[in-house]
Amino acid sequence: MNIKKINNSDEDIKKLQTIAKQTFTETFGSQNTAEDLAKFLNEEYDFNKLKSEVADPESFYYFCYFNDELAGYLKLNIGSAQTESDYPEALEIQRIYVLQKYQGQKIGLSMMQHAIAVAKKIKKSQVWLGVWEKNLKAQAFYRKSGFEKVGSHDFILGDDIQTDYILVKEL
């Protein structure tokens, strides 16, 4: 397993855009309308938006490789880059995705450990994330990793307002 910070090169942004769209579709495509999914993918994973996020000094994107193949990616946020302002002294795990064909290889666990190591390195006392209320597999993974539910917030997927649970892990 190899985790590497994503560069703001056009090549890395295109790879990020491809894996982001693929992993999101694999994870949530069957549970949402094609219209909502398409709108979300086009807005959230727009090339210029991703390029701007990768350039943001308060966001950290990483690729995860398994046997030298791109298997997943991770997005972490601090400060004003966080999707919620309730945790100013925490690190947010905004995205942690593994391609379906690599699931079960402990890639998510490696990325989680990486995120926690980053949080400790930059002296954060908490890590938090949002997880869809219907994503039971991810919720179980986060519980095993020591996260506890502390609230919820709205997540907009296309035109559909969904509920994400907010989970926090004390470090």
Secondary structure, DSSP 8 states (H G I E B T S, - for coil): -EEEE--SSHHHHHHHHHHHHHHHHHHHGGGS-HHHHHHHHHHHT-HHHHHHHHH-TTEEEEEEEETTEEEEEEEEE-GGGSS-SS-TTEEEEEEEEE-GGGTTSSHHHHHHHHHHHHHHHTT-SEEEEEEETT-HHHHHHHHHTT-EEEEEEEEEETTEEEEEEEEEEE-
